[in-house]
Amino acid sequence: MSSPKPDKKLTIVVPALNEEERIADTIRGILPAARDLLDDFEIFLVDDGSTDATGSIMDSFASEDSRIVVIHQPQRQGVGAAFEVALKRAKFDFITLIPGDHAFRNDGISRMFKAAGAADVVITFRDNQSDRSLNRSIQSHSLRFTLNCLFG
């Protein structure tokens, strides 16, 4: 007798700060994959104190799907705070964070959703480094160098 198929239920956290140019593309990349590949899901869109239209764009998506919840932080608190506030409200055992700047390719999001429920941990990473600004690239390379020096 085969074991039952694992539930593919996922809490998705999408933090964003002043991402009015990319947040809609990010959400449009997540929604079809979640609808097609997950048994159930919830999306926490966290507006981290944006001064542009990021929050209102998020609200527009939430008005169309009850599984989308928007959390408006009154001031910038960072990705960790966004994850924490969503974690406290999450109803599923599995949770992931997808940056609001459309950093993950849609095919990568689909691969991650396919693995949901089948593994204890699914670790994502950004594979489109060329899309980053020069400043962000320098910061990333410096941090990676430091971590490699410290921990091998």
C-alpha positions as CSV (number, residue, x, y, z in Angstrom):
1,M,0.0,0.0,0.0
2,S,1.4,3.4,-1.0
3,S,1.8,6.2,1.5
4,P,-0.7,9.1,1.1
5,K,0.4,12.0,-1.0
6,P,1.7,14.9,1.1
7,D,-0.3,18.0,1.3
8,K,1.1,20.9,-0.7
9,K,0.0,23.8,1.5
10,L,2.2,26.8,1.6
11,T,2.4,30.2,3.2
12,I,4.1,32.7,0.9
13,V,5.6,35.9,2.2
14,V,6.3,38.7,-0.2
15,P,8.0,41.7,1.4
16,A,8.5,44.9,-0.7
17,L,9.8,48.4,-0.2
18,N,9.1,50.9,-3.0
19,E,8.6,48.3,-5.7
20,E,5.8,49.8,-7.6
21,E,7.6,48.9,-10.9
22,R,8.0,45.2,-10.1
23,I,5.5,44.1,-7.4
24,A,2.7,43.3,-9.9
25,D,5.0,41.2,-12.0
26,T,6.1,39.4,-8.8
27,I,2.5,38.6,-7.8
28,R,1.5,37.7,-11.3
29,G,4.4,35.2,-11.3
30,I,3.4,33.6,-8.0
31,L,-0.4,33.3,-8.4
32,P,-0.7,31.0,-11.5
33,A,1.9,28.7,-10.1
34,A,0.3,28.6,-6.7
35,R,-3.1,27.9,-8.2
36,D,-1.8,25.2,-10.4
37,L,0.7,23.4,-8.2
38,L,-0.4,23.8,-4.6
39,D,-3.4,22.2,-2.8
40,D,-3.8,25.4,-0.8
41,F,-1.9,28.6,-0.1
42,E,-2.0,32.0,1.5
43,I,0.1,35.0,0.4
44,F,1.2,37.7,2.8
45,L,2.1,40.8,0.9
46,V,4.1,43.0,3.2
47,D,4.4,46.7,2.3
48,D,7.5,47.7,4.3
49,G,6.7,51.4,4.6
50,S,6.8,52.2,0.9
51,T,6.3,55.8,-0.2
52,D,5.2,54.9,-3.7
53,A,2.2,52.9,-5.0
54,T,3.5,49.5,-3.8
55,G,0.8,49.2,-1.1
56,S,-2.1,50.2,-3.3
57,I,-1.0,47.7,-6.0
58,M,-0.9,45.0,-3.3
59,D,-4.4,46.0,-2.1
60,S,-5.7,45.6,-5.6
61,F,-4.5,42.0,-5.8
62,A,-5.9,41.3,-2.4
63,S,-9.3,42.5,-3.4
64,E,-9.4,39.9,-6.1
65,D,-8.3,36.8,-4.1
66,S,-9.2,36.1,-0.4
67,R,-6.0,34.1,0.0
68,I,-4.0,37.3,-0.3
69,V,-3.5,39.4,2.8
70,V,-1.7,42.8,2.7
71,I,0.2,44.0,5.8
72,H,1.1,47.7,5.7
73,Q,4.1,48.5,7.9
74,P,3.9,52.2,8.8
75,Q,7.6,52.5,8.5
76,R,10.5,50.5,7.1
77,Q,11.3,47.5,9.4
78,G,13.2,45.2,7.1
79,V,12.7,41.7,5.6
80,G,13.1,40.0,9.0
81,A,10.2,41.9,10.5
82,A,8.1,41.2,7.4
83,F,8.8,37.5,7.7
84,E,8.1,37.6,11.5
85,V,4.7,39.3,11.2
86,A,3.7,36.8,8.5
87,L,5.0,33.8,10.5
88,K,2.9,34.8,13.4
89,R,-0.3,34.7,11.2
90,A,0.7,31.7,9.0
91,K,-1.8,28.9,9.0
92,F,0.4,26.3,7.1
93,D,3.4,24.4,8.3
94,F,5.5,25.3,5.3
95,I,6.5,28.9,4.6
96,T,8.6,30.6,2.0
97,L,9.8,34.2,1.3
98,I,9.8,35.5,-2.3
99,P,11.2,39.0,-2.7
100,G,8.9,41.7,-4.1
101,D,11.4,42.9,-6.6
102,H,10.7,40.0,-9.0
103,A,14.1,38.5,-8.1
104,F,13.0,34.9,-8.7
105,R,12.2,33.7,-12.2
106,N,8.7,32.2,-12.7
107,D,10.1,28.8,-13.6
108,G,12.1,28.8,-10.4
109,I,9.0,29.6,-8.4
110,S,7.2,26.7,-10.1
111,R,10.0,24.3,-9.2
112,M,9.9,25.4,-5.6
113,F,6.1,24.9,-5.4
114,K,6.4,21.5,-6.9
115,A,8.8,20.5,-4.1
116,A,6.4,21.8,-1.4
117,G,5.3,19.1,1.0
118,A,7.8,16.6,-0.6
119,A,10.8,17.8,1.3
120,D,11.5,19.1,4.8
121,V,13.4,22.1,3.5
122,V,13.5,23.7,0.1
123,I,16.2,26.3,-0.1
124,T,15.8,28.9,-2.8
125,F,18.5,31.2,-4.3
126,R,18.6,34.0,-6.8
127,D,20.0,32.8,-10.1
128,N,19.6,36.0,-12.1
129,Q,22.4,38.0,-10.6
130,S,22.8,40.1,-13.7
131,D,19.5,41.9,-12.9
132,R,21.1,43.4,-9.7
133,S,22.4,46.9,-9.5
134,L,26.1,47.4,-9.3
135,N,25.8,48.5,-5.6
136,R,23.8,45.4,-4.7
137,S,26.2,43.1,-6.6
138,I,29.2,44.6,-4.7
139,Q,27.4,44.1,-1.4
140,S,26.5,40.5,-2.2
141,H,30.0,39.5,-3.3
142,S,31.5,41.2,-0.2
143,L,29.1,39.3,2.1
144,R,29.7,36.0,0.4
145,F,33.5,36.6,0.6
146,T,33.3,37.4,4.3
147,L,31.1,34.3,5.0
148,N,33.5,32.1,3.0
149,C,36.5,33.5,5.0
150,L,34.7,32.9,8.3
151,F,33.1,29.6,7.7
152,G,35.0,28.0,4.9
